[in-house]
Amino acid sequence: MLDRRTSLTTPTTLSEKAAHDISQALLPLLSDVFALYLKTKNFHWHMSGPHFRDYHLMLDDQGEADFSNDGRHC
């Protein structure tokens, strides 16, 4: 089991406050990206109609791009 009392030290030139401020600023963005991924996968699995296959595949690609966050969908 992981000992949660041991901190992970990463070499950085940022102050502890700057690192904290940056992480706090990124939390809403990460939450939005994950929400977009979940919504995309929800549409992916609940698609119906005459263009089912096209939309199903498109949303699958979109969800994978959102999850990997590599910018393929931009």
N, C-alpha and C positions, 0 to 999 in steps of 0.2 A: 504494500500500500504506500502511496505517496505521502511523505511527511510534509504537510502544508505549512509547517512552521519555518521551513527552509525557504528563503527567498531566492529567486532566480536573478542573478546579477548579469546584466547585459552591458558590455562596454558602450558607453555613450558620452558625448560631451554636453548633453542636455542636463539641466538641473532637475532635481526630483519634482519640483513644482511644474516645470515646463513639460516633463513627461506625463505628469498627471493631467495637466490642462489639455494636452494633445489627445490623450486617451479619452477624456471626457467629451471632447469635441467630436471624436470619431464614433462614439457609441450610437448616437442617433442615425448616422449614416449607415453603420453596420445593421442596425435594426431595420431601416428602410429597405436595404438590399435583401435581407433575409425575408422580410414580408413580401417583397416583390417576387422572390423565388417561390414562396409558398403559394401565392395567388396564381402565378403562372402554372405551377404544377396542378393546382386545383382545376383551372380551366382545361389543362391538358387532359386530365382524367374524366372530366365531365362534358366533353365536347360531343355534339351530335349534329346530324344534318347531312345535306348532300356533299359538303366539302370536308367531312369528318377527317379523312386521311390526311389531306393537305394541312389542315389546321392542327391536327394532332401532332404531326411531324414538326411543323413550324414551332409550336409551343414547347415541344420536347427539346429542340435545339435552343430555344430562348431560355428555358429553365436551366439547361446545362451551362450556357454562357453566363447566366446570372450567378449560378453557384460557383463556377470556376473563377468568375470575375476577371476574365482576361480581355474583355473589351470586344469580343467577336461580334456582339450584337450592336455595337455602336456605329 
